[in-house]
């Protein structure tokens, strides 16, 4: 069963890599602007699965002494988890349009970091033959994902620095002090007043 799973992962990773994830399935009913993120997660999960099997198959228990190797596998896994939870939260919160800049930034950043960690794993694999041999399967057309650009940074920052539903949703479960003596209350009050006086400052 384990060998069969590895074989399936290798074919899936190769096929999705060649198509740049476009052959990957997407859950029904998700927002149209997030479909590509699901496809990239699908591809990178298959690549992670196969890379993990190949690494454990060659290193066995010694992988725990190869701290950089296990850390890179952990980076792939954790960033895929972060991208998945960002999408899950977006859908469960009603897929609000005003939240999209944050979703785009979070998923783009996490998926880029996941692919980069996987690429670093292959470049620095303790078993050189495995690192070289896996590359044509995991990255048949090379690495594709990019980190958030300046435009995406600005769009996400605008959501955080302007009062509105998106910011309120993001901070809905955070503690908000009501006493003017507390530093966080003073910061929030300063934030509110800076927005209120923005037109006056421009004038």
C-alpha positions in Angstrom: 0.0 0.0 0.0 2.8 2.4 0.9 4.6 1.7 -2.4 1.3 2.1 -4.3 0.7 5.5 -2.6 4.2 6.6 -3.6 3.8 5.6 -7.2 0.4 7.4 -7.4 2.0 10.5 -5.8 4.9 10.5 -8.3 2.5 10.3 -11.4 0.2 13.0 -9.9 3.1 15.3 -9.1 4.5 14.9 -12.6 1.2 15.4 -14.3 0.3 18.5 -12.3 3.8 19.9 -12.7 3.7 19.6 -16.4 0.2 21.3 -16.5 1.3 24.0 -14.0 -1.4 22.6 -11.6 -4.2 23.2 -14.1 -5.3 19.6 -14.2 -5.8 19.6 -10.4 -9.3 19.2 -9.0 -10.9 22.0 -7.1 -13.7 21.7 -4.4 -17.1 22.6 -5.6 -18.6 26.0 -4.7 -15.3 27.8 -3.9 -14.9 31.4 -4.9 -13.7 31.8 -8.6 -10.8 34.0 -7.5 -9.3 31.4 -5.3 -9.5 28.3 -7.6 -5.8 28.5 -8.6 -4.7 28.4 -5.0 -6.5 25.1 -4.5 -4.9 23.7 -7.6 -1.4 24.7 -6.5 -2.0 23.2 -3.0 -3.1 20.0 -4.7 0.1 19.9 -6.8 2.4 20.7 -3.9 0.8 18.2 -1.6 1.5 15.4 -4.2 5.1 16.7 -4.5 5.5 16.8 -0.7 4.0 13.3 -0.3 6.4 11.8 -2.8 9.5 13.8 -1.6 8.7 12.7 2.0 8.4 9.0 1.0 11.6 9.2 -1.0 13.5 10.9 1.8 12.3 8.6 4.6 12.8 5.6 2.3 16.5 6.4 1.9 17.4 8.0 5.2 15.0 6.1 7.5 15.3 7.0 11.2 18.5 9.0 10.4 16.2 11.8 9.0 15.8 13.1 12.6 19.5 13.8 12.8 19.4 15.7 9.5 17.8 18.7 11.0 17.9 20.9 8.0 16.2 18.2 5.9 13.4 17.6 8.3 13.0 21.4 8.9 12.5 21.9 5.1 9.9 19.2 5.0 8.2 20.9 7.9 8.3 24.2 6.1 6.6 22.7 3.1 3.9 21.2 5.3 3.3 24.2 7.5 3.0 26.6 4.6 0.5 24.3 2.8 -1.4 24.3 6.0 -1.4 28.1 6.3 -2.6 28.5 2.7 -5.4 25.9 3.3 -6.5 27.6 6.5 -6.6 31.0 4.8 -8.9 29.6 2.1 -11.0 27.7 4.7 -11.5 30.9 6.8 -12.4 32.9 3.7 -15.0 30.4 2.6 -16.5 29.9 6.1 -16.7 33.7 6.6 -18.9 34.1 3.6 -16.3 34.6 0.9 -16.5 38.4 1.3 -15.0 40.5 -1.5 -13.3 42.9 0.9 -11.3 40.0 2.3 -9.8 39.0 -1.0 -6.6 41.2 -0.9 -5.6 39.4 2.4 -6.4 36.0 0.9 -4.4 36.7 -2.2 -1.4 37.9 -0.1 -1.6 35.0 2.4 -1.9 32.2 -0.2 0.6 33.7 -2.6 3.2 34.0 0.2 2.5 30.6 1.7 2.6 28.7 -1.6 5.8 30.5 -2.7 7.5 29.5 0.6 6.2 25.9 0.3 7.6 25.6 -3.2 10.9 27.3 -2.2 11.3 24.9 0.7 10.7 21.9 -1.5 13.3 23.3 -4.0 15.8 23.9 -1.2 15.2 20.3 0.0 16.2 18.9 -3.4 19.2 21.2 -3.8 20.6 20.2 -0.4 19.3 16.6 -0.1 21.7 14.4 1.9 21.4 11.8 -0.8 22.5 13.6 -3.9 21.0 11.0 -6.3 17.6 11.4 -4.7 17.8 15.2 -4.9 18.7 15.1 -8.6 16.3 12.3 -9.4 13.3 13.9 -7.8 13.6 17.2 -9.6 12.2 16.1 -13.0 9.2 14.6 -11.3 8.5 17.4 -8.8 9.5 20.3 -11.0 9.3 19.1 -14.6 9.1 22.6 -15.9 10.9 24.3 -13.1 9.6 26.3 -10.2 6.6 28.6 -11.1 5.4 30.4 -8.0 6.3 34.0 -7.2 6.2 35.9 -3.9 3.7 38.7 -3.4 4.6 41.8 -5.5 4.4 45.4 -4.4 0.9 45.8 -5.8 -0.3 42.9 -3.7 1.5 44.2 -0.7 -0.2 47.6 -1.0 -3.7 46.0 -1.5 -3.3 43.9 1.7 -1.9 46.9 3.6 -4.8 49.1 2.6 -7.2 46.6 4.2 -5.3 46.7 7.5 -4.9 50.5 7.7 -8.4 51.4 6.8 -11.5 50.9 9.0 -14.0 48.6 7.5 -15.6 45.1 7.5 -12.5 43.3 6.4 -10.4 44.8 9.3 -13.2 44.2 11.7 -13.5 40.6 10.6 -9.8 40.1 11.0 -9.7 41.5 14.6 -13.1 40.1 15.7 -11.7 37.7 18.2 -9.0 39.9 19.6 -9.1 41.5 23.0 -10.1 45.2 22.7 -9.6 47.1 25.9 -12.1 49.8 26.8 -10.1 51.7 29.4 -8.3 54.8 28.2 -5.4 53.9 30.4 -4.5 50.8 28.4 -1.9 51.2 25.7 -3.8 49.1 23.1 -6.9 51.3 23.6 -4.7 54.4 23.0 -3.4 52.9 19.8 -6.8 52.0 18.5 -8.1 55.5 19.3 -5.1 57.1 17.6 -5.9 54.9 14.5 -9.5 56.0 14.5 -8.7 59.7 14.9 -6.0 59.5 12.2 -8.6 58.3 9.7 -11.1 60.9 10.8 -8.7 63.8 10.4 -7.2 62.5 7.1 -9.3 65.0 5.0 -8.3 67.9 7.2 -4.6 66.9 7.0 -4.8 66.9 3.2 -6.5 70.3 3.2 
